[in-house]
Amino acid sequence: MKEEEKRIIREKIAPKLKFGELALFLGAGFSVGARSVDGGGIPSTPDLISKIFNKLGKPDLAKESGLPDTFSFASKKMPDFNNFLKDTFMCAEPFSWHEDVFKYWWRVVFTTNIDDIPEVCEERKKQPKIYPNYRIFNYKDREPVDVFIVRPSVVHLHGYVRRIDEGVVFDNVQYADYTVSSPDWLRKAALNIQKGDCLFVGSRFEERDIEAALRERQMFDSEGVSDSWIVLRSVNEVARENYLERGIYPIEATAEEFFEYLFRQVKTVSPEKFIKMKAPFLQDTNRTESSSWFYQNFDHVGKSLSKSKLEKGVESFFYDGDVPDWYYIANEVPAKLSFCNNLVDILHDFHKSEAKICVVPVIGPIGCGKTTACMLAIASISSFEQNSYSHSGLDGIDIEHTWNILKNAKGAFYIFVDASSEHFYAVNELAKRVKERQVGCRVCFILEERSLPYDKNIRHLSEIGDTDIRQVSIESLTENDAKLLLRKAESLGVKFEKLKGLNIEKSARKLISFDQGYKGDLLATLHDLSSSQAFEDKINYEYIEIQDDLDRDIYITISLVSAARLQLPITYISAAHEVGIPAIVKKLRNNLKGKVYLNNNRDSVLSRGHSISQYQLKSVFPKERVKNSILLLLKVVSSKFEISDIKRHPISYRVYKSLISYRYLCFDIFSLKNDEEMIHEIYSEAQKFYAHDGVFWLQYGRFLELIGQIDQAVHCFRKGLTLYEGSFQISHALGQTLLKRYVSDGLVNAEDKEEGIQILDVEINYRGTQDPFPFSAMLRGLLDILKVNKHDEELHKSFTNYANDAIRYHPKESRIREIVKEYTSLRESI
């Protein structure tokens, strides 16, 4: 190796290896020479071709045949070809430097080799607990939902001999089929190539699947600095130039020479020490999987602010509706409005107190600045409280992993959760444990949510007492807030077209007036004021100006998930639209620039604002295209999780659950009045993928109930219960609907009434003291029966008993009081 290449290894590659930031790609040159079980060495490509034709008794054909043709020929002519491959490629004795490779922390390892050197190296680790514990996957395997940096993956992209019956990819037909089908791991490999920080060793990777990703790779570093490296025995001038144009720096060396020099620069470390390097702020890293999960799913606020301070960007873009980001917080771009100061005061009160828990819901209308306020507040507290975190993972909050971090920690934790209602179950359980058990930590949860989802889901915070909740409600702007916002925006060069010529007082009043007109949606207000166009016209044009049909479909797909306040993995978009990763990344970065936000840390994407997505879905996008995108996404995510994975709340399941929700389909995306057939078509098609899932039948049944198909709804609920036995949601829906059917059928079938009451009564006895929902369902069902049969005194008595219990346990519940008030009027009319 040249001295310059050694310098690059020392200064560029080694530091990234130390922190597990490199994706390693292994080709044939990595394995050549290692002793195989037949006593020879694992062959190079020319040697393999010769070996095959010698075995077939046709040695002269070796010189004129390439590997794909040779493989195809041998698979037909050699009866025991699979056994031949096993004997040739199963490793009996790897080189010592092979073993060293798997003692280091790689982000992921992809190999196009069909040998089992990775497996053998893993099995030969004499002290496995002090090294990475690699998980090994074949190319057809599903990517695991539980991904840990302390358990990196080795992926055989073309199959391997230990699973030879599943096939290997060698000949041209197989390459073509493989590339077209583009399995999950191939998309993942292409995405890693696009991201950079890749190390290619042992091959030029000219197989068409990998070569395509390399050829189309864009160099993302604006200064033209290579962010990936390839190790080859020799590189000619033309190849060198081509690699450099793609941001890949060639190093001339053998695999052995390269790795031995690299490993002299970096020491191996145990999982505990590795996590400590990655997350020095975590006090207990002995529970490596939990520490790994926490590090991957919660951003350390102090670290995020420090990193963001060094970034470059256009600060005024924040006031044009960009996604709230730590870059804006670090550079003090948002105005600190009064509700933000109130939130900061609450966090400081907790800091000074001895309280074990504090839950701070920050609620208000869509687009009113809740997320920004939460980020500003936790940024303020992070200056003196190290354990300040923001939930950023695509998956749900894992209770046990989070608890393993909290129970061994000391001092105060501040945890911000955006779009939090889906995580109330976890917050509730964690808060309960912190309060009831003897632990040294205290926890403050900052929970951002819109008013309606918060009110609907607050019952899931049943273990948290009123004294532990400090709610911040964001309502209309005050005049002082309006002035602060205008002055801050003006200091960044933001001009509001519709405020031209007005002094600060009149501008503030007009801003408040617009904000009230948009029902507190500050994002829409600022959009409107900054343009001569109305907000609706402006975001309508944002879709119309997209010229390409595929770009429009991709934008719709992203918006579907963004409207549900989730992020969409880039690989899902690629799979849904059957477009390669390089092309997808190019479209996101260029064609949809300014409309979508790429999260490089999560390999995901979201639209510029969920409120914009909601409006466009409801009022702008063609409904047929929306329906098609929903079905494409539902098909893609159906293969990403199994029923046993649901408890982990992976992003695949969260996307599915959102898209299949009858509320989301009937009220947020479509109009039930105008689009009933389209919604029905979605559920009908989705049966092909989700007929085994009880949640699907719950949502389908709710839709059918909504359109008056009560018998079919009951059928769906019963089917759901056979799949998800004991589900209170499905039981609740069944009990409620049986009472509804009893009324709609003219009180004929007493069995419906008896079963419906029995189901809801069981639910009340089980969780009615904590959750008002079972009571309100029972009372509504009984009241509807009494409206038809006013003189059923037994039923009047039952209603009164349930109502008394409901008011006793839930005196503030408005739904119960409204039903009781309605019943009182009915009773007085008799």
N, C-alpha and C positions, 0 to 999 in steps of 0.2 A: 504493500500500500504506500501511496505517496504521503508526504508529511501533511499536505493540505487535507487529505482524506482522514488522516488520524486526528487532526485538529477538529474536524467536523464531528467525528465520533465523540471526542472528549467534550466539546462545547455545545453540541446540538442534540446528538442522539442519546448520550448517556444520561443527561438530566431528565429527559422525558421518560427513559426506561425506569429511572429511580422512582418516579411518581406514578408509574403504571399508565402512561399516556400514549403508548405506541400500540398500533395494531400491526401484528406480524403476519406476513403472507409467506408461506413456504412452498417452494417448487421442487422439482425433481433433484436439482443439484444439492439440496439439503440432505437427502437420504442416501445418495449414491455411496456404495462401499460398505455400508453397515451390514453385518453378517445376517443372512436370512436363514430360515429353518432348513432349507435344502443344502446348506453348507457353503453356498456361494455368497456373493455380495448383492445387495439390492442394486439392480442394474440402472444404468443411464438409459435414455431413450434409444440410442443406436444399439446398445447391448441387448436391450429387451427385444427389439425387432429381430436381431440375429438369433437370440435364444428361442424365440417363438418359431422361426422358420427352420432352425435346426431340429426342434422337437417334431416339426411336421415333415422333416426329411426333404425340405426344399430350400437349402441354404442360399442358393443363387438369387432367390427373390428378395433377399434382405436389402440388397443395394438399391433396388428400384422402388421400395415401398416406404411410405410414411407410417407413423404410428396409427392414425385413425383407420387407414385401410387395412393395416396388419391386424389390428384388433378385431375389426369386422370379419376379416377372413378367418382368423383363428377361432372366433366364437362359433363359426359354422363347421369348421373342419376338425377341431380338436374336441373329442367327446368329454374329456375331463378338464375343460379349460378353467373352470372355477378353482379346481384343486391345484392346477398349475399356477394360477395367480396367487393362491394362498401360500404355496411352497416358495414362490419367488419373492413375495412381498411381506410375509410375516417375519418380523424382526426377532432374531435370537439374541443379538448382542449389539446394542447401539454404541456409538462412540461416547466417550465421557463428556465431550462438549455438547452432544445431543441432550444428555441428561441435564447439563447445566442450563440449557435453554428453558427448560420447564421448571427451573427453580427461581426464575425471575418473574416479575409482575408485568405481564402484557395486558393491554386493554382487551384484546381478543386475539386469538390465533386462527387464521384461515389456512388450510393446506389443500393443495390440488393433488397431493400424493395419495395413493391408495394403500400405502404401507401403514403399519400400526406402531410406528416409532413413538408417537405421543403417548399411547396407552402403555407401552413397555416402560417408558421413562417415568410415568406416573407410578407404575407398580413397583419400580425399583427404588423409589425414594425411601431411604432408611429411616429418616425422621420426618415423616410427612407433615407433622403439625407445625414445623418451622418453615414450610414452603407454601406457595400457592396450591390450592386444591382445585385443579382444573376439572371442569365438567366437559365431557366429550360428546359431540353430536354428529350425526350423519346428516347428509344434505336434505333428506326428506323429513327430518324431525321438526316438530313444532318448537319454536323458540319458547323457552320457559317464561312463565309470568313472574317468577321470583328471581330477578337478576341481582346478583351481588358482586361488587368489585373484588371481594375477597374469594370469590369462586368464579374466576374468569372462564370463558368458553374456548374450547378447541373445536373447530368445525371442519369436517371433511367435506369439501365442496363437491367432490366427484365420487363419493362413496369410498369404502375401504374394505380390506380383506376380512376383517372380523365380522362384517355384515355383508358379505359378498352376495348373499341371496337377494338383497335389496337392490342390487345392480350397481355398476360403476359406469362412469361417463368417460368414454374414450373415443368412439368412432364419430364420424361426421353427422350421422343421423341422430345419435344420442346427444351430441352437442346442440344440434338444432332444436330437438325436442326440449332439452333442458333450458336453453336460452329463452324459448318461447314461453314455457310454463313458468319460468322465473320463480323458483321456490323462495320462501321467506329468507333463508340464509343467504341466497345469492343477492337478493335486494339489500340485505344487511351488509354484505361485503362491498357492494357497489357504493352504498352510503358512506361506509368508512373510507373508501378511496376518495370520494368527493370531499369529505371533511378534512382529510390530510392527517399528518402525524402517523404515516404508514411506513413500514419497513418491508421491502420486498427482497427475499433471499432465495437463491437457488434456481432462478428461472427468469426468462424474459416475460413470462405469463402471456403467451401468445394464444392460449386457448380462447375461443371466441367470446366466452362469457366474461372472463376477467379483462381480456384485451379491450373489449368494447367500453368498459368503465374507465380503463386507463386512457384510451384514445380520446374520449369525450370529456376527460377531466378538465375542469377550469382551475386555474391557479388563483386562489382567493386573496393572497397577500398582495396588497396594493403596491408594495415596493419590489415585487418580483423575487422575493426570497423563497427558496425551496422549503416546503414543509413536509416533504416525504423523501425517502431514499431507496435506491435499488442497488443491491450488491451482485455484481457479475464478474466472471473471470476476466472478461475483456469487453470494451465498448468502443465501437468505431465512432468517427466524428459525427456522422449523420444521426446515429441513434442517440448519441450524447445530446445533440442539439434538440432532438424531439423530446427527450425526457425533460430537459431543462425548461422547455416551453410549457410543460405541464406541471411545473413545480416539483419535479422529482430529480434529485441529485444522484448521479451514478457514482458508485464506489467500486473500483476494480480490485477484487480480492476473491479468494475462495470463501465458502461459507465458514469453514473451520477457522481460517485466518481472521476473518472479520469478527466472529463471535468471541474468540479467545482474547482479542484486543479489547473489544467492548466490555467483556466481563471483568477485565482488569481495572476498569474505571468505576465500576458499580458493585457494591456489596449486596449479597442476598439478605433479605430481612423477613422476619416472621409476619404472619397476618396481623398480629397485635401492633407490631412496630410500623407496619405499612399503613394501617388505619391511623395511627398516631401521627404519621407524617402527613397524611391526606387531611386529617381533621384534628389538629392539635388542640382545638377548643373542647373536644369531648374528653371528659375526665376518666371514663372507664371504657377502655377499648378491648377488654378481655372477651367480651361477648361479641365476637367479630362479625357475625351475621347481622346482629341488631345494630351494631355501630355502623356497619356498611350500609344497611338499609336507611338509617337515620341520615347519614351523610349524603346519600343519593337523593333523598326526598325532602330534606329541609335545607334551605340556603341559610348559611350563617350571615346575619344581616351586616355585621361589622366587616366581614370579608367581602361581601357583595359591594358595599359602599366603597371600600378601598380600591377594589378592582375597577369599579365603574368610574371612579374619579380619574383614572388614567385613560379612559376611552374618549373617542372623538364623536361628535354628533351635532345635529342642528337642534338647539334647545327650543326654538320657537315652534318646532313641529309638535311639541306636546300640546300646544293650544289649538292645533289643527286636528286633534283627536287621536294622536298616537297612543299605543298601549302604555299604561303606566309602567315605568321601568326604573331600576335602581340608578341608572345613569341620570335621570331627571332629578331624582331625590338627592343624589350625591352632589349635584351641581345647583341645588336649591332653586330649581325652575318653577315648581308649583307655588302658588300663593298659599300662605298658612292662614286659613280661614278660621272663624271662631269655633266651629265644631271640631276642627283639628286640635285647637288649643285645649278644648274641653277633654278630648281624648288623651292628650298628653298629660293633663292634670290627673286623670284617673290612673294612668300607668305609674305616675310618680307617687300617687297615694299608696298604691300597692307596694311600691319599692320601700316606702317608709313604714309600712304596716308589718304585722306578723301573721297576716292571713295566709292560710294554706293554699287557697285557690281564689281566683277572680275570673269571671267570664264576662267579657265586654262585647256584646253584640253591637255592631255598627250598622244601622239599617237606614234605608231610605229608598227613594225611587231610582230607577235605572239611570245611569249616566250622571249621577249627582256629585260624584267625587269621593265615594266611600273608600274605594281601594287606595286612592292617593292619600287620603287622610290617615288611613291605617299605616301605610308605608312611612309617611312622615313621622307619625307618632312612635313607631317602633324604632325608626332610625334615631330619633332623639334619645330614647332610653338605651340604645345599644352603645352609646358613648361611654356609659359607666356600668352597664350590665352585659357581660360577655355572652351569656346564654340567651341571646335574642335570635329567633329563627322565623323564617317565612316558609310555609309549606309550598313546595314547587314541583313535587312529583306528579307524574301523570296518573299514577294509581291512587287508590284510597289510602287513608291513614291506617297503618297496621298497628293494632292496639298492643299486641305483645312486644313487638320490636321497640315501639316507643316507650312502653312501660319499662323494658329492660334498661333503657337509657336513664329514665327519670328516677327509678327506685334506688339507684346507686349513686345518684348525683346529690350535690348540696347547693343550697342557695336558690335564687329565683330564676325561673325560666319564663321567657315571654315568647309566645308562639302565635304568629299571625296566620290565619287561614282565610284565603279568598274564596268567594262562592261557597260558603261554609256549610250550608244546610245538609248537604250530602254526607258531611263528616260529623254531624251532631252525635251519632251513635258512638263514635270513637271519643269525642270530647267528653261526653257524658260519663263513659266508663273510666277514662283516665282521671277526670276530676274526682270521681268517687273514690278511686284507689288512693290518690294523693291525700285526700282529706281523711280517709278512714284508717290508713295504714301508717305505721311508724317509719316514715322516710324523711330524709334530710332536705328534700327539695320543696319549693313552692312554685306554683304554676299560674300564670296569667294567660288566658286564651283571648286573642282579639279576633272576633268572628265577623267578617264582612258578609252581608247578604242583603238582597232586596226585601222590601217589606212583606210582600205576599208570601214568598217561600219561607221567610222566617216565621211568620204567623202560623203557617201550615205545619211547620216541622218543629216548633218549639217544644212540643210534647216529648220529643226525643231527648230533651235535656232534663228529664224528670228527676234525676238524682242531684240536681244543682238547686240549692235553696235560693229564695228571693234575695237574701242578704248577700249572696255571692255573685249576683248579676248586677252589673253597672251598664245599663243600656245607653247608647248614644244614638239619637234619632236625628237624621239630617233632613231638614225641611227647607223652606224657602230661604233664599239669600237675604241677609240683612243689608242695609245700606253700607255699613262699614265693610262688610265682606265684599260687596260689589266693587267698592272703591279700591280695596286691596288687590283684587283680582285684575282690575283694569290697569292699575299702576304697574303691577308685576308684568303683565302682558306687554304693556307699552315699553318697559325697560328692555324687553327682548326683541323689540322691533315689530311686534304684532300689531297690525292695523285692522280695525273693525270698520268695514265699509259703511255700515248703517249707523255709526256713531260720529261720522264726520261732522265737524263744526260744533259739536256739543261740548259744554264744559263738563267737569268731572261729576258734578251733582246730577245733571240731566242724563249723562251717560249711565251713571249708576242706576238711576230710576228706570231707564229704558231697559237696561240689562235685567233688572229684577222683573220687570213686566214680561219680557220675553221668557225668562226662566219660569215664571208662573204659567205662561201660556203652554210651555212644554212640560208642565207638571213636574218641575224640579229636575228635568233632564238637562244638566248644565252642558253636556257635550253637544246636544242638539242646539242649545241656545247659542253657544260660541260659534258653531258652524254657520248658523243663520246670520248672526251679526257680522261675521267676517266676509260675507259674500253678498253679491247683489241678488243671488238666488236664494230661494227658500231651502231649508234643510232637506226636505223631501225631494225637491228637484235636484239638489246637488248629489245626494247619494244614489238617486235614480240614474244620473248621468255617469256615476262611477262604474256602474255595471254596463251601461250602453257603450261606453268608450272602449271596452274590451272587444277587440276585433275578432279574435280567433274563437271558434266554437268550443274547442277543447279547453282553452284557457277559461272560458266562461263556465264550463262544466266543473272544472277543478275549483274555481272560485266558489261555486255553489256548494260543492262538497265540503270545502273548508268552512264555509259559513254555517252549514247545518250543525257542525260540531261546536263552532264558536258561539252560536246562539244559545247552546246548552251550557256555555261557560266551561268548555273543555278544550284541550289542545289535541290536534290530530297528528299522529306519527306520520312522517313523510313516507315511510314504506307502505302505509295503508293507502295513501293517495296513489302511489305507483301501482299497487295491486288493483285498486278499484277501477282505474282508467287504463290499465294495461300499458303503461308508459314506463320506460326505463328510468332508473334513478337519476342519471345525468341529465336527461331531458326534463324531468320534473324539477330538479334543482334550478336549472336554467330558467324555466318558466316562472318559478317562484321569485327568483332574484331579479329577473328582467321584466317579463311580461306583466307580472302582478305586483311589481314594486310599488310600495306606498299603500297597497290595499291589504296586504297580508304581512304578518310578522313572523320571521323565522327564529325559532329558539334553538340555537346551535347546541346548547348544553343538553337539551332533551331530544334532539333530532325530531322536532315537531314544529307545527305551524298553526297559527290562529289568525283570524281576521283582525283588522285594525281596531274593531270595537264590537262587543257582543250586541250592543243596542243597534248598531248599524246593521249587523247581520240579521237581527230579528225583524227590523223594518223591511229589509230587502227580501227576506224570505216570505214575509206576509204580503208585501205590496209591489215588489219589483220583479223578482225572478219568475219566469214562466213555470207554471205549476207542474207541467208534464216533465220538465227537466229536473225539478226538485224531486219529484217522485222517483225518477230514474236514478238520481244520485243516492237517495235513501236506500233503494234496493241494492245498488252496487256496494254501498258501505255495509249493509246488513250481511250480504254474502261474504264480504272480506272478513269481517270480525267474527263470523260464525266459526271459522277455523282457528281462531286465536286463543280461545279459552274453552275449558270444559266445565261442567257443572261443579266439580270439586274445587275449581279455582275461584268461584264466585266470592267466597268468604274473604279473599284477598283484595277484592274490588280492583282488578287490573283495568287498565285503560280500555282494553277491548270490550270488557263487560260494561264499563261505564258508558261507552259510546252506544253499544247495543241498547242498554236500558233507557237511555235518553231518546233514541230514535224510535223505539217501540212504544213509548209512553203515549197513552191515549190523549192525555192532556196536551202534550207537546204537538201531536199530530193534528188534533181537532181544534185547538185554540191558538197555538203559537205559530204554526206553519200554514195550515189550511183553514178554510172556513167550512165548518160542518154542514152549513146550509148549502153551499155551492159545490163542495168537493167530496161529498160522502162516498161516491163510487170510487174515487181515487184512493181515499184512505182505506176503504175496504179491500181494494186491490193490493195495497201494501201488506196488509195483514195476511191476505190469502197467499201471496207469494212467499212471505216470510215463514209460513208454515213449513216450507221445504227445508229450512235450516234450523228451526227452533222448536219443532214439534215435541222435543224431549224436555223442554224447559217450562216449569210451572209459571214463571214470571210472564212469559209470552202469553199463556192462556189467561192470566189475570188481566193483562192489558187488552187483549183481543175481546175478552168478555166485557170489560168496561165500555169499550167502544160499541159493542152490540147492544148493551143495555141502553147506551145513550141514544141510539137510533131506534129504540123500541123493539128490538128483536130479543125479547126477554127469555124465551125458551132456549135460544142458541147461546145466550149469555150464561144461563145456568149450566148448560152443557160444558161450556168452556171452563167455568169455575170448578166443576166437579172433576174435569179432566186435569186441571191444574193441581188439585189436591192429591190426585193419585201420583203425581210426579214430585210434588213438594209437600209431603205429608206434614201436617202440623203448622203450616203457614197461617199466621193470624191474618195477614192481609187478604189471602184468598178466602179463608173461612169467613172473614168479615164481609167481603164482597158477596159471597154466596148467601149468607144470612140476610143481608140487606135486600138482595135481589129476590129472594124467595118471598119476603114480605111484600115487596113491590108487585110480584106476580100474583100474589093472593088478592091484592086490591084490584089489579087490572083485569083479573078473571072474574070479578064480581063476587068475591068472598066465597067461592065455591069449594076450592080445595083446601080443607082445613089442615091437611098434612104440610102444605107449604108454610102456613102460619106457625104451626107447632115446631117444625124443624128450624125455621128462621129465628124464632124467639129463643129456642134452645141454643143455637149456635152463638147468638149475640150475648146470651146470658153467660155462657162459658167464658166468652171473651171479657165480659165485665168482671166476673169473679177473678180472672187471672190478672188483668192489668187495669181494671177500671179505676182503682184508687189513684193511679199515677197518670193515666191517659184519659182525657175526656171524650175521645173519639168513639169508643164503644157505646158510651152512654148516649151521645147525640144521635148515633145511628139507630139504636134501639128506640129512643123517644120519637124520632122522626117516623120510623116504621109503624109504631103503635098509633101515633097521631093520625097518620094517613088512613089507617083502618077505622079509627073512631070517626073520622069525617064521613065515612060511608055508613057505619053502623054506630050511631051516636048513643045507643041505649045498651051497649054491652058493658054492664056494670063490672063484670070481672076484669075486663080489659082496662076500664077506668081505674080500678084499684091497682092493677099492675103498673099502669102509667105513673100514678101518684107515687108508688113505692120507688120506682126507678128514678123519678124526678127528684124526690127527696134525697136519695143517695147521691145523685149527680151534683146537686147544689151543695151538699155537705162536703164532698170531696173537691169540687171545682167551682167555688163561689164566684170566680171572676170570668168564667168561660161564657163568652157572649152568645155562642151558638145554642148552648143549653138554655140560657135565659130567653132567647127569642122563641124557641120551641115551646117552652113553658108558658110564655105570654100568649102564644097562639092557642095553646090548649085551654088556657083560662077563658079566652074569648069564646071558644067552642062550648065550654061547659056552661057559660052564662047564657048561651043562645038556646040551650035545651029547655 
